Amino acid sequence: MKHIAKRLLKLSLFVVSLTVLLSCSKEAPIRTAEYAVQGVYSAVLSDDGSAAVIGSIQHGGSYWNTALNERRYNWNHESGQYTPLISVDIDPSGGFAATGGARTLVLWDTSTGQSAGFWTTPGDIRALKLTRNGNLALVGLDDQTARYFDVKKGGIIQTLRTGAVVRAVDVSPDATLGLTGDDNYKVILWDMRTGTKKYEWTLSNNIASVALSADGKYAFGAAQLGTAKIWSTATGKEVTAIDTGSLESRNITIRQAVFSGDNRSILLGGINRRVSLVQVSTGIVQKEWDLYLKDKGRPTGASVLALAFGVGDRYYAVGSNGYLNVLE
């Protein structure tokens, strides 16, 4: 009996150990492609993951078809020079893209690759986001404001004063709601028609990322190495607190976030190359992946710079090492 009991104990310990190992394991990409040789400043994916804009350290800006891994256009703000692109975006329709340098903002037509507008900003750009059809852009600046630009006709429609550097922005596709994250630990929801605050939330550190759902019903904000939450934009009340410690052995910084079209899930990307699919209503992690590393022996990783929901159970991510990752 003792012999049997010992065998059962060993078997149970093995099962527990195996369960822990499986629960800690992360999925790998099903396909990868190199879009930049020595890393990138910025990156964005279209809403369906079919296109990407890359701000490369060595080659300036480029526009890609992700299905073919085809570079279609090279985009820079000055002829003969590679522009360090701090922030980039593709509008929800996919017809336009924007690239932000230090104090220059350019709108591009993705069907022709031609510039559709060139503007100078009153401060250094930290983040930008386009409304549908590329009509307007919310731009976070280091002058403690976010400016709402008419990037097709020119001019500033609204100036949102936060009192701190604005490092993260988002705007609803219909141009009615804006979201900013700043160095005062504040995530602020704005009525973009009037330029007034609707709600203000405080997190535990400088804000690293913000996101609005496509229908504008939910807002997300994450602090550097700290708290992350989802709120209702109708009531201002907290919906879910994301346990960033459960995403890793310690709190991580969520660099990117994007809601699914049905608002059931949110994709989160960390500075530790981890992508997590999280249930909006509960904050429970449904699935996780680690981005591809070209040289796994090197101590440096790959921060997640861009995310997108594809068709079905397919997802897309771009890492700071310049690789597109297709996830399932």
Secondary structure, 3 states (H helix, E strand, C coil): CHHHHHHHHHHHHHHHHHHHHHHHCCECCCEEEECCCCCEEEEEECCCCCEEEEEECCCEEEEEECCCCEEEEEECCCCCCCCCCCEEEECCCCCEEEEECCCEEEEEECCCCCEEEEEECCCCEEEEEECHHHCEEEEEECCCEEEEEECCCCCEEEEEECCCCEEEEEECCCCCEEEEEECCCEEEEEECCCCEEEEEEECCCCEEEEEECCCCCEEEEEECCCCEEEEECCCCCEEEEECCCCCCCCCCCEEEEEECCCCCEEEEEECCCEEEEEECCCCCEEEEEECCCCCCCCCCCCCEEEEEECCCCCEEEEECCCEEEEEC
